[in-house]
Amino acid sequence: MIILNGVPRSGKSSIVAVIEETFDGLWMNLGVDRFMQMTPARYLPGIGLRPGGERQDIEPVVPILYSAMYESIAAHSRLGLNVVVDVGHHDTYAIERGILADSARRLNGLPVLFVGVRCPIEIIMERRQKTGWNVGSTTDSPISHPVQLWQREVHIPGIYDLEVDTSLLTLFYHFRERIIWNAYGIRLLPETMISAIVLENKRSNVRSIYSSKFGFDFYFPRVTKQG
């Protein structure tokens, strides 16, 4: 199971596409976009609700939607299916919701690779402009407040098993077929992404660093530095 956490337009969906197209076996994408497609319009953006507490009318259902998504992810994994998840976790709602800790507990005992997908805010703005998203900038502030909130909040607490900075890739959307493997035989990322990988093994054993923080016990295959 691979969980990709990052802001919108950081490159998560492109990584998901590579995993689904090039990794061995069946990989199911159960990320935020899929669940937003299933969400009734009056509750949108659902789990895609951005930081800032702007939609207090739907906030109470957001933790429930996250719980349902992670229960589904866990069920797929327990049935032997590979799962890749693209998501943007934050806790900047009108009140703290504790969604990340609750989501992690639902993966108790399952093999998970938690990946932080990072990208500088200037590149995020360029990608938003190129894809037609309303960037919400003004002459006083070229970067809108919601975008700044996303960038600030999504990587809290920022403890990952693998971190990727997609701004370091000049050919990010043109992946090669060659896949690198880590010591445990887990396929990671295409060759063109090697230069963007910042790996730091923050664990002293194969138990997740989140075990002590959140009180659950899912585990990660050990990741070793590549490239």
C-alpha positions in Angstrom: 0.0 0.0 0.0 1.3 3.4 -1.0 -0.2 6.6 0.4 0.8 9.9 -1.4 0.3 13.0 0.6 0.6 16.4 -0.9 -1.1 19.6 -2.1 -3.2 19.8 -5.2 -1.0 20.0 -8.3 2.0 18.6 -6.6 2.2 15.6 -8.9 0.4 12.9 -7.0 -1.9 11.8 -9.8 1.1 11.5 -12.2 2.8 9.2 -9.7 -0.4 7.2 -9.3 -0.5 6.7 -13.1 3.0 5.4 -13.2 2.4 3.0 -10.4 -0.8 1.6 -12.1 0.8 1.4 -15.5 4.2 0.0 -14.7 4.2 -1.9 -11.4 3.6 -5.6 -11.3 0.2 -6.8 -10.2 -3.2 -5.0 -9.8 -3.0 -1.6 -8.2 -6.2 0.1 -7.2 -6.4 3.9 -7.0 -8.6 4.8 -4.0 -7.6 8.4 -3.5 -9.3 11.7 -2.9 -10.5 12.2 -6.5 -12.2 8.9 -6.7 -14.1 9.5 -3.5 -15.0 13.0 -4.6 -16.6 11.5 -7.7 -18.9 9.5 -5.5 -19.8 12.4 -3.2 -23.2 14.1 -3.8 -22.8 17.7 -5.1 -24.2 19.3 -2.0 -21.4 17.8 0.1 -18.6 18.6 -2.3 -15.6 19.0 -2.1 -16.0 16.4 0.7 -12.6 15.0 1.7 -11.1 17.5 -0.7 -12.1 20.4 1.5 -9.2 22.8 1.6 -7.7 24.3 4.8 -9.3 27.3 6.3 -12.6 26.3 7.9 -14.6 27.8 5.0 -17.4 25.1 4.8 -18.4 24.5 8.4 -21.7 23.1 7.0 -20.0 20.0 5.6 -17.1 19.7 8.0 -18.9 17.2 10.3 -19.1 14.7 7.5 -15.5 15.0 6.3 -14.1 12.8 9.1 -16.7 10.2 8.4 -15.9 10.2 4.7 -12.2 9.8 5.5 -13.0 6.9 7.8 -15.0 5.3 5.1 -12.2 5.8 2.6 -9.5 4.3 4.8 -11.8 1.4 5.8 -12.1 0.6 2.1 -8.4 0.9 1.6 -7.7 -1.5 4.5 -10.3 -3.9 3.1 -8.7 -4.0 -0.3 -5.3 -4.6 1.3 -6.5 -7.4 3.5 -7.9 -9.1 0.4 -4.4 -9.0 -1.2 -4.9 -6.1 -3.5 -2.3 -3.4 -4.0 -3.6 0.1 -3.2 -2.2 3.5 -4.1 -3.8 6.5 -2.5 -3.4 10.2 -3.4 -4.6 12.5 -0.7 -4.0 15.9 1.0 -4.2 15.6 4.7 -4.6 18.6 6.9 -6.3 19.5 10.2 -7.0 23.2 9.5 -10.8 23.0 9.9 -13.0 25.1 12.1 -12.1 22.7 14.9 -9.4 20.1 14.9 -10.7 16.8 13.5 -7.7 14.4 14.1 -8.3 12.8 10.8 -4.7 11.7 10.1 -4.3 9.8 13.4 -7.7 8.2 12.9 -6.9 7.2 9.4 -3.6 5.7 10.4 -5.2 3.6 13.1 -7.5 2.0 10.5 -4.4 0.7 8.7 -3.2 -1.1 11.9 -1.1 -4.2 11.0 -1.0 -3.5 7.2 2.1 -2.8 5.1 2.1 0.9 4.2 4.6 3.2 2.5 3.8 6.8 3.5 5.1 9.2 0.9 5.3 13.0 1.2 5.0 14.6 -2.3 6.5 18.0 -2.1 6.7 20.9 -4.6 7.6 24.6 -4.1 4.7 26.9 -4.2 5.9 28.8 -7.2 5.8 25.6 -9.3 2.4 24.8 -7.9 1.2 28.2 -9.1 2.6 27.6 -12.6 0.9 24.2 -12.8 -2.4 25.7 -11.7 -2.2 28.4 -14.3 -1.3 25.9 -17.1 -4.2 23.6 -16.2 -6.7 26.4 -16.0 -7.3 26.4 -12.3 -8.3 29.7 -10.7 -5.2 30.7 -8.7 -7.0 33.5 -6.8 -4.0 35.8 -6.9 -4.2 39.6 -6.6 -1.8 42.4 -7.3 -1.1 42.6 -3.6 -0.5 38.9 -3.2 0.5 36.8 -6.2 -0.1 33.6 -4.3 -3.6 33.2 -2.9 -4.3 32.6 0.8 -5.9 29.1 0.2 -2.8 28.0 -1.8 -0.5 29.2 1.0 -2.6 27.4 3.6 -2.4 24.1 1.6 1.4 24.5 1.3 1.8 25.2 5.0 -0.6 22.7 6.5 -0.5 19.5 4.3 2.9 18.3 5.5 2.2 18.6 9.3 3.7 16.7 11.1 5.8 15.9 8.0 7.1 12.5 9.0 7.4 10.2 6.0 9.1 7.1 4.9 9.8 8.5 1.5 9.8 12.1 0.2 9.6 13.3 -3.4 10.3 16.8 -4.6 8.7 16.9 -8.0 10.1 20.3 -8.9 13.5 18.7 -9.4 12.2 16.8 -12.5 12.4 18.4 -15.9 10.8 15.4 -17.4 8.3 14.7 -14.7 5.5 13.8 -17.1 7.7 11.7 -19.4 8.6 8.6 -17.4 11.0 5.9 -18.5 10.1 2.2 -18.2 13.0 1.2 -15.9 11.9 0.8 -12.3 14.2 0.8 -9.4 13.9 -1.6 -6.5 14.7 -1.3 -2.9 16.2 -3.9 -0.7 12.8 -5.5 0.1 11.8 -5.9 -3.5 9.3 -3.1 -3.4 9.1 -1.2 -6.7 9.4 2.5 -6.0 9.7 5.0 -8.8 10.7 5.4 -12.5 14.3 6.2 -13.3 13.5 9.8 -14.2 12.3 10.4 -10.6 15.5 9.1 -9.0 17.0 12.6 -8.8 13.9 13.9 -7.1 13.8 11.3 -4.3 14.9 12.5 -0.9 15.1 9.4 1.3 15.7 9.6 5.0 15.2 6.5 7.0 13.8 7.9 10.2 13.2 4.5 11.8 15.4 2.4 13.9 13.4 -0.7 13.1 10.7 -1.8 10.6 7.9 -0.6 12.8 6.5 2.7 11.6 7.5 5.9 13.3 3.8 6.6 13.6 3.4 3.7 15.9 4.6 5.6 18.9 3.0 8.9 17.9 -0.5 7.6 17.1 -0.6 4.3 19.1 -1.1 1.8 16.3 1.1 -0.8 14.7 1.2 -0.8 10.9 4.6 -1.4 9.5 6.7 -0.3 6.5 9.2 -2.3 4.5 12.5 -0.7 5.2 13.6 1.8 2.5 17.2 2.3 1.6 18.7 5.3 -0.1 18.7 5.2 -3.9 20.6 7.4 -6.3 
